[in-house]
């Protein structure tokens, strides 16, 4: 991918002089629309999108574009946070909704989906299809990174592979029968499941009038500065915190919906005894439309 091209595209859109490219034009339109949006009734701020978040996604993608393995499970989580969770933050900002409650829930869902994306990609990256020689983006170079991406790679976290006694060459030789593969997949999938469970418990707690239960680890970082919300009603007092959180979770629930498909895939993986190479794991789940409708109606994933 042309990562510098996308950085230039983002920069031109935020300068309100977009390049003649659909993404830049549409992003510029959104930024212009948000700049004319009424002030937030809680903290008198105007909604906006954070440019650094776009650039963070690009940098994270670029770092692992050669299919290098993740050193640790924590580094895989950080990758998911910098990509999938950050996409959720941007979507929430575009609603517009600037909420520590919504961002906190979205962080856990994004981490789960990012981890699942890496798991789903294991068979495809271990045994990549033949290169498309007609593609303009096909690599003409012969660097070690390029050779690695063409020959196949196992992107599971190295610390988890070591614990499970899993070797990359065994996966490339025996695929799903490699010793330790199911154990490694189980440990990584469990972390994704933990994040979904945490997000679900947070939503339930907020809907019941409680608190999310734990602090947001990214509060205070760039893009995660939050102000006390002041009620905009006739009373002029401070808005009840639990009511405010319920309102924000309700507005953000549509953004949380990808958690439904993530949960379905994890259940299918468990039924296949964590055989990541099972053919049906790469098929669409016919239950998804029904499950998504039910989850949205019940406001619970």
C-alpha positions as CSV (number, residue, x, y, z in Angstrom):
1,X,0.0,0.0,0.0
2,X,1.0,3.6,-0.6
3,X,1.1,4.7,3.0
4,X,2.5,8.2,2.3
5,X,-0.3,8.6,-0.3
6,X,-2.9,8.1,2.5
7,X,-1.0,10.5,4.9
8,X,-1.1,13.1,2.2
9,X,-4.8,12.5,1.5
10,X,-5.6,12.9,5.2
11,X,-3.5,16.1,5.5
12,X,-5.1,17.6,2.4
13,X,-8.6,16.9,3.7
14,X,-7.9,18.5,7.1
15,X,-6.5,21.5,5.3
16,X,-9.9,21.7,3.5
17,X,-8.1,21.5,0.2
18,X,-8.7,17.8,-0.6
19,X,-7.0,16.0,-3.4
20,X,-9.1,14.9,-6.3
21,X,-9.8,11.6,-4.7
22,X,-13.2,10.3,-3.3
23,X,-12.0,9.6,0.2
24,X,-10.4,13.0,0.6
25,X,-13.4,14.8,-0.9
26,X,-15.9,13.0,1.4
27,X,-13.7,13.5,4.5
28,X,-13.4,17.2,3.8
29,X,-17.2,17.4,3.5
30,X,-17.6,15.7,6.9
31,X,-15.1,18.1,8.5
32,X,-16.9,21.1,7.0
33,X,-20.3,19.8,8.2
34,X,-19.0,19.2,11.7
35,X,-17.5,22.7,11.9
36,X,-21.0,24.1,11.3
37,X,-22.6,21.8,13.9
38,X,-24.2,23.4,17.0
39,X,-22.1,23.5,20.1
40,X,-22.3,20.5,22.4
41,X,-25.0,21.1,25.0
42,X,-22.8,19.7,27.7
43,X,-19.4,21.3,27.4
44,X,-20.0,24.0,24.7
45,X,-17.5,22.4,22.4
46,X,-17.9,21.8,18.7
47,X,-17.5,18.2,17.3
48,X,-14.5,17.4,15.2
49,X,-12.5,14.5,14.0
50,X,-9.0,14.0,15.3
51,X,-6.4,13.9,12.5
52,X,-3.8,12.1,14.7
53,X,-6.2,9.2,14.9
54,X,-6.2,8.8,11.1
55,X,-2.4,8.9,11.1
56,X,-2.2,6.4,13.9
57,X,-4.2,3.9,11.9
58,X,-1.9,4.3,8.9
59,X,1.2,4.0,11.0
60,X,0.0,0.9,12.7
61,X,-1.0,-0.7,9.4
62,X,2.4,0.2,8.0
63,X,4.3,-1.3,10.9
64,X,2.8,-4.8,10.3
65,X,2.4,-4.6,6.6
66,X,5.1,-7.2,6.0
67,X,3.2,-9.7,8.1
68,X,5.8,-9.7,10.8
69,X,4.7,-11.6,13.9
70,X,3.5,-9.7,17.0
71,X,6.2,-10.0,19.8
72,X,3.6,-10.4,22.5
73,X,-0.1,-10.7,23.0
74,X,0.0,-7.2,24.5
75,X,1.5,-5.8,21.3
76,X,-1.3,-7.5,19.3
77,X,-3.8,-5.7,21.6
78,X,-2.1,-2.4,21.1
79,X,-2.3,-3.0,17.3
80,X,-6.0,-3.6,17.6
81,X,-6.4,-0.5,19.7
82,X,-4.5,1.7,17.2
83,X,-6.6,0.4,14.3
84,X,-10.0,-1.1,15.0
85,X,-10.7,0.8,18.3
86,X,-9.4,4.0,16.7
87,X,-11.9,3.5,13.8
88,X,-14.6,3.3,16.4
89,X,-13.5,6.5,18.1
90,X,-13.6,8.3,14.7
91,X,-17.1,6.9,14.0
92,X,-18.3,8.1,17.4
93,X,-16.8,11.5,16.8
94,X,-18.6,11.8,13.5
95,X,-22.1,11.1,15.1
96,X,-21.0,13.4,16.8
97,X,-20.5,11.9,20.3
98,X,-17.5,12.7,22.5
99,X,-18.0,10.4,25.5
100,X,-15.6,8.6,27.8
101,X,-18.3,5.9,28.4
102,X,-18.8,5.2,24.7
103,X,-15.1,5.4,23.9
104,X,-14.3,3.0,26.8
105,X,-16.8,0.4,25.5
106,X,-15.6,0.9,22.0
107,X,-12.0,0.3,23.0
108,X,-12.8,-3.2,24.3
109,X,-14.9,-4.1,21.3
110,X,-12.2,-2.8,18.9
111,X,-9.5,-4.8,20.6
112,X,-11.6,-8.0,20.4
113,X,-12.4,-7.4,16.7
114,X,-8.7,-6.6,15.9
115,X,-7.5,-9.8,17.6
116,X,-10.2,-11.8,15.7
117,X,-9.1,-10.3,12.4
118,X,-5.6,-11.5,13.0
119,X,-6.9,-15.0,13.9
120,X,-9.0,-15.1,10.8
121,X,-6.1,-14.1,8.7
122,X,-3.8,-16.9,9.9
123,X,-4.7,-19.4,7.2
124,X,-4.6,-16.8,4.4
125,X,-1.2,-15.4,5.4
126,X,0.3,-18.8,6.1
127,X,-0.8,-20.0,2.6
128,X,-1.2,-16.8,0.5
129,X,-2.8,-17.1,-2.9
130,X,-0.6,-16.6,-6.0
131,X,0.3,-12.9,-6.5
132,X,-1.8,-10.8,-8.8
133,X,0.7,-9.7,-11.5
134,X,-2.0,-7.4,-13.0
135,X,-2.3,-5.4,-9.9
136,X,-0.7,-1.9,-9.9
137,X,0.2,-2.4,-6.3
138,X,2.1,-5.7,-6.8
139,X,5.6,-5.5,-5.5
140,X,8.5,-5.5,-8.0
141,X,11.2,-5.4,-5.4
142,X,13.0,-8.3,-3.8
143,X,13.5,-7.3,-0.2
144,X,13.4,-9.8,2.6
145,X,10.1,-8.3,3.8
146,X,8.5,-8.8,0.4
147,X,9.8,-12.3,0.2
148,X,8.3,-13.1,3.6
149,X,4.9,-11.7,2.7
150,X,4.9,-13.9,-0.5
151,X,6.2,-17.1,1.1
152,X,3.7,-17.2,3.9
153,X,3.9,-16.2,7.6
154,X,2.3,-16.9,10.9
155,X,1.3,-13.8,12.7
156,X,0.3,-15.2,16.1
157,X,2.1,-13.5,19.1
158,X,5.5,-15.0,19.6
159,X,5.1,-15.3,23.4
160,X,1.9,-17.3,23.0
161,X,3.6,-19.5,20.4
162,X,6.5,-20.2,22.8
163,X,4.1,-21.1,25.6
164,X,2.2,-23.5,23.4
165,X,5.4,-25.0,21.9
166,X,4.3,-23.9,18.4
167,X,6.8,-23.3,15.6
168,X,6.1,-21.3,12.5
169,X,7.7,-23.9,10.2
170,X,5.4,-26.6,11.6
171,X,2.3,-24.5,10.7
172,X,3.6,-23.9,7.2
173,X,4.3,-27.7,6.9
174,X,1.3,-29.2,8.7
175,X,-1.2,-26.4,8.7
176,X,-4.0,-27.1,11.2
177,X,-2.3,-30.3,12.4
178,X,0.8,-28.4,13.7
179,X,1.5,-29.2,17.4
180,X,0.5,-26.5,19.7
181,X,-1.5,-24.5,17.2
182,X,-4.9,-25.1,18.8
183,X,-3.5,-24.2,22.2
184,X,-2.1,-21.0,20.9
185,X,-5.3,-20.1,19.0
186,X,-7.3,-20.8,22.2
187,X,-5.2,-18.4,24.3
188,X,-5.4,-15.6,21.7
189,X,-9.2,-16.2,21.2
190,X,-9.7,-16.1,25.0
191,X,-8.3,-12.6,25.2
192,X,-10.7,-11.5,22.4
193,X,-13.6,-13.1,24.3
194,X,-12.5,-11.4,27.5
195,X,-12.8,-8.0,25.8
196,X,-16.2,-8.8,24.5
197,X,-17.4,-10.0,27.9
198,X,-16.0,-6.8,29.5
199,X,-17.8,-4.6,26.9
200,X,-21.1,-6.5,27.4
201,X,-20.9,-6.2,31.2
202,X,-20.2,-2.4,30.8
203,X,-23.2,-1.9,28.6
204,X,-25.4,-3.9,31.1
205,X,-24.2,-1.9,34.0
206,X,-24.7,1.4,32.3
207,X,-28.2,0.5,31.2
208,X,-29.0,-0.5,34.8
209,X,-27.9,2.9,36.1
210,X,-24.5,1.8,37.3
211,X,-21.0,2.6,36.3
212,X,-18.7,1.0,33.8
213,X,-16.7,-0.6,36.7
214,X,-13.1,0.3,35.9
215,X,-11.1,3.3,34.7
216,X,-10.4,4.0,31.0
217,X,-6.7,3.4,30.6
218,X,-6.4,5.9,27.7
219,X,-8.1,8.8,29.5
220,X,-6.0,11.9,29.3
221,X,-4.2,10.9,26.1
222,X,-4.6,12.8,22.9
223,X,-8.2,12.6,21.7
224,X,-9.3,11.2,25.1
225,X,-9.6,14.5,27.0
226,X,-13.1,14.6,28.5
227,X,-14.9,17.4,30.3
228,X,-17.6,17.3,32.9
229,X,-21.0,17.4,31.2
230,X,-23.3,20.1,32.4
231,X,-27.0,19.5,32.0
232,X,-28.7,21.6,29.3
233,X,-32.2,21.4,30.7
234,X,-34.1,24.2,32.3
235,X,-32.8,23.3,35.8
236,X,-29.3,24.4,34.9
237,X,-27.8,21.9,37.3
238,X,-25.4,19.1,36.7
239,X,-26.8,16.3,34.6
240,X,-27.2,13.0,36.5
241,X,-24.1,10.9,35.7
242,X,-26.0,7.6,35.3
243,X,-28.6,9.1,33.1
244,X,-25.9,10.8,31.0
245,X,-24.1,7.5,30.6
246,X,-27.3,5.6,29.6
247,X,-28.0,8.3,27.0
248,X,-24.5,8.1,25.5
249,X,-24.6,4.3,25.4
250,X,-27.9,4.4,23.6
251,X,-26.7,6.8,21.0
252,X,-23.5,4.8,20.5
253,X,-25.1,1.4,20.3
254,X,-25.2,1.2,16.5
255,X,-21.4,1.7,16.5
256,X,-21.0,-1.3,18.9
257,X,-22.9,-3.6,16.5
258,X,-19.8,-5.3,15.0
259,X,-19.5,-7.1,18.3
260,X,-22.4,-9.3,17.2
261,X,-20.5,-10.8,14.3
262,X,-17.3,-11.1,16.5
263,X,-19.2,-13.1,19.1
264,X,-20.7,-15.4,16.5
265,X,-17.3,-16.1,15.0
266,X,-15.7,-16.9,18.3
267,X,-18.5,-19.4,19.1
268,X,-18.0,-21.1,15.7
269,X,-14.2,-21.3,16.4
270,X,-15.0,-22.9,19.8
271,X,-17.3,-25.5,18.2
272,X,-14.4,-26.4,15.8
273,X,-12.1,-27.0,18.8
274,X,-10.1,-23.9,17.9
275,X,-9.1,-25.4,14.5
276,X,-8.3,-22.1,12.8
277,X,-8.0,-23.9,9.4
278,X,-11.6,-25.2,9.5
279,X,-13.1,-24.4,6.2
280,X,-16.5,-23.1,7.5
281,X,-14.8,-20.4,9.6
282,X,-14.2,-18.6,6.3
283,X,-17.9,-18.7,5.3
284,X,-20.5,-16.2,6.1
285,X,-22.8,-16.9,9.0
286,X,-26.4,-17.1,7.8
287,X,-27.6,-16.2,11.3
288,X,-25.9,-12.8,11.3
289,X,-28.8,-10.7,10.0
290,X,-31.2,-12.2,12.5
291,X,-28.7,-12.0,15.4
292,X,-27.9,-8.4,14.5
293,X,-31.6,-7.4,14.4
294,X,-32.2,-9.1,17.7
295,X,-29.1,-7.5,19.4
296,X,-30.1,-4.0,18.2
297,X,-33.7,-4.5,19.4
298,X,-32.6,-5.7,22.8
299,X,-29.7,-3.2,22.9
300,X,-27.4,-6.0,23.9
301,X,-24.8,-7.9,21.9
